[in-house]
Amino acid sequence: MTDLTKDLCRLFARALELEYVTDDTDFYLAGGHSLSALALAVSVEEAVGVPVRVRDILECATPELLAARLAEARGGAAGPGTRTGTGTESVPRTSPEARRAQDGEVPESVRWLWLARQNEHGGGAYTVPCLLRGEGELDVDRLASAVASLPGRHPALRTVFVERQGTVRAVVTERTAPLDVVDLRGEPLTDEEFEALVHDRVEVPFDLTEGPLFRSTLFLRPDGAWSLLFTADHLVCDGRSLTVLAAELVAAYRQDGTPPPAPAPGLRPAPRPREESLAHWRDLLTPPPAPLLLPVDHPRRGPAGAVTDTVPLDIGPGVTARLQSLASTAHAGLFAPLAAAVASGLGGLTRTDDVCLGTPVDRRSPLGLDGAVGFHVATVPLRLDLAGRDDPAGLVRHVAARTADALDHSEVAFDELVATLDPPRPAGRGPFFDVWVALFPRIDTGPAGPRGIALRGGPFLQRRGMFELSFQFVEQERGLRLCLQYDTGRYNRDTAEQIAGRVLAELGRLAGEPGEPAQPSSGPPAPAFQGFRFDT
């Protein structure tokens, strides 16, 4: 085994959170997925000094195979710290995001989100809520102290946004919101009543210029039960931030309000030439994808997502396990078969092989910000070619490859992509995609332990959204839940249920037992849709 292979074994093990791996350990079969592959690519590039992409991990998934590819690439490099073919030096162990924050400059992704916020219809669509079920013997004062420690650790939670000379600037303040305690112990509520109460809390608007943009609410319920609600503005928080906050809160509670040390900024590989990424997107999105001819019930009369409802459908643990197995053999994470089912379901419904979905990707690893709280995601179009891909494994491999490419070229902000490619935008349509798809991991901080607490749960879906159709998959303790959030101004309930059911059927098809013949998803729309408006 070469020294390079040994080094890669160590880096693979760290990315997979394993004690060790062998030179023939397959990264994906050992539990890897697209985001951990991105983190691995960053760490390998730092160690070896040549460019490494998620696509490289996808195609060379063992230390031995990746070592062979890197040895060939390093043969033409000038040495450690130099990117092959670019002459660009590696970035030192400092965070460019931190440097920008000192000057009040915001990242491009935050600037794009802030601009989108200026046209928000009634508030709520850009709120990030998370409802967690608490376990353990609760000391309210200790919990309040632990909550108060979080903004001190993460400046994003103390940040407000002001406009100066037409440009948004981020200002870090000392404004924080104390833990709000709602005592319901004498008021037994039904699940529907409690959900309505949570909605009321979630929909309290944030003032971007005044703050604070992060709130927490403790609900004390009968028989010692309690729940904790995190609510933040999307400008300072994303999905992964919630996982970080839950883990840190539990740690601070055990230490009587003292948070663990803040993580040191990580290495960030040298940025890739933007022209390279723009060229990738130009090739992928030219000509631009046509709007999907979805079976809407009503003509558009307002902005997408002004009022939404949700169709929840459970995906059992058996199907989930088979989907995970399919993903691993296709060198992907669980997101790939889920997105494949959405694409193939909608492709069959709308009679097209060209389906483009929108999805968020986490960019913490390439930014050197692992463990940071804030808005560190990018919106990317996932354009999929379904022609001849009725085979589940082939379809999932295709989605995995497109996802890897999207991660590798995600440094281009979505608004820059739109401005550069300038796609046609029919009235009321977003550029490039009509449908959103995302996977939310389940938050589980583990057992409470002595003097400790545990938090378990996930996102709380609000009544407003940003899209007509948003397929949100949420990991459960056993299996998954598909939550189709739909615009009630465009779709009737029964239409949304049939769309969600079609995607659920596609998930079952993809998760078929080995040897079970795959049923093609193409063909005419289901009879129930005949007579609906198929328009743009």
C-alpha positions, 0 to 999 in steps of 0.5 A, a space after each residue: 500500500 502506497 503512502 498516498 493510499 494510507 493517507 486516503 484511508 485515514 481521510 476516508 475513515 474521518 469522513 465516514 466517522 469510522 475507526 479505520 478503512 481498508 484500501 478497498 473500502 467503498 465510500 458509499 457502501 460504507 455510509 457515505 453520501 453526497 455531502 460527506 463526499 464533498 467534505 472528503 473531496 475538500 480534505 483530500 485536496 488540502 492534503 494532496 494539493 491537486 483539485 478533487 471533485 465530488 465526481 472523483 469520489 463518485 467514480 473512484 470510491 475506494 482509497 486505492 482507486 482514488 490514489 491511482 487517479 490522484 497520483 496521475 494528476 499529481 504527476 503534472 502538479 507543481 507540488 503541494 499547495 498548487 492546483 493543477 493547471 491553474 497556478 492558484 495557491 491554496 487558501 490558508 486556514 482562514 475563513 473568507 466568510 469571516 473576513 467578509 463579515 468583519 466588513 459587513 459584506 454578505 455572501 452572494 447567496 445571502 444577497 440573493 435571498 435578501 433580494 428575494 425577501 423584498 417581494 415577500 408576500 405576508 411573511 413566513 415563507 423565509 422562516 426556518 422553524 424546527 420543533 423538537 421533542 424534549 426528553 429528560 428531567 427539565 430545569 427551565 433555568 438551565 435550559 434558558 441559560 443554555 439557549 442564551 449561550 448559542 448567540 454568543 457562540 454564533 454571530 449569525 444569530 445576532 446579525 441584522 441586515 440593513 440597506 446602505 446605498 442600495 447594497 445590503 450589509 450585515 451588522 452583528 449586534 448584541 440583540 438576543 431573544 430570551 427563551 420564551 416559556 409557554 406553560 400548557 400544563 393546565 391546558 391539555 390540547 389536542 394535536 391539532 390545537 397544539 399545531 395551531 399554537 406552534 403555527 401562530 408562533 412561527 408566523 410572528 414576523 422578523 424585522 430584518 433591520 432590528 432583530 433578533 432573527 432567532 427565537 426559541 420557545 419552550 412549551 411545557 405540556 401535561 405529564 412532564 412532556 415538553 417541546 422546544 421550538 427554534 424559529 429563525 430567519 433564513 438569512 441567518 439559519 439553514 437546515 443544517 444549522 438546526 442540527 448544530 444548534 440542537 447538539 450544542 444546546 444539549 452540550 451547554 445544558 449539561 455544562 450549566 450553560 457553558 457552550 463547547 469551544 467554537 470550532 476553528 475555521 477549516 482550510 478552504 481549497 483554492 476557488 475554482 475559476 468561475 468561468 469553468 462553473 459557468 461553462 458547466 451550467 451553460 452547457 447543462 441549461 442550454 436550451 433552458 428546460 421547458 416549464 412542466 405542464 403540471 395538472 393545475 386546477 386554477 389559473 395563477 392569480 398571485 405569487 407562488 406559495 402565498 398560501 399552502 397546504 401539505 399532503 403527508 405520506 409515510 414511507 415505511 422502514 422496509 422501503 426506506 432501507 431498500 432505497 438506501 441500499 439502492 443509493 449505496 450501490 449507485 454511489 449516492 446518498 438517500 437523496 438520489 432515489 428520492 429525487 429520482 422518484 419525483 423526477 420520474 413521477 412528474 416526467 410520466 405525468 407531464 409526458 416529458 423526459 426532460 425534468 429540472 428540479 430545484 434543490 439546496 446544497 450545503 457549501 460549508 465544507 468548501 467554505 471552511 465553515 463546518 460546524 457554523 450556523 448561518 445561511 450557507 446553502 446554494 440553490 442549484 437546478 438539477 436537470 435530469 434526462 429520463 430517456 431510456 432510464 426505466 431501470 432503477 439503478 441506472 436512473 439513480 446513478 444518473 441523478 447521483 452524477 448530476 448531483 455530484 456535478 451540481 455540488 462541484 459547480 455550486 460556487 456560482 450563486 443562483 442569481 448570477 446564474 440567472 443573470 448570466 444565462 438569462 432564460 425566458 421567464 413566463 409570467 409567474 414562473 421561476 427560472 429553470 425549475 418549477 418544483 423543489 425537492 429537499 431531504 431533511 435529516 432527523 435531529 436526534 441528540 442521543 440519550 439524555 444521560 444523567 443531568 442531561 436532556 435529549 432533543 428529537 424532531 425535525 422541521 415544522 412545515 409552515 403555511 407559506 412557501 416559495 414554490 407551487 410544489 415542494 417535495 420535502 422528505 423528512 427522516 423519521 425514527 423509522 422510515 421517511 415522511 414525504 410532505 408535499 407542500 402545494 399552492 392552494 391557489 393552484 391545486 385542489 387537495 385531491 389533485 395534490 394527493 394524486 401527485 404525491 401518490 404518484 411519487 410514492 408509487 415511483 418510490 415503491 417501484 425503485 425500491 422493488 425487491 431484487 429480480 422484480 421487473 421494473 415498471 416503466 413510469 412513462 406513459 399517459 397521465 393517470 385517468 384522474 387527471 384528464 380534464 384538468 388544466 395542463 398549462 404553464 
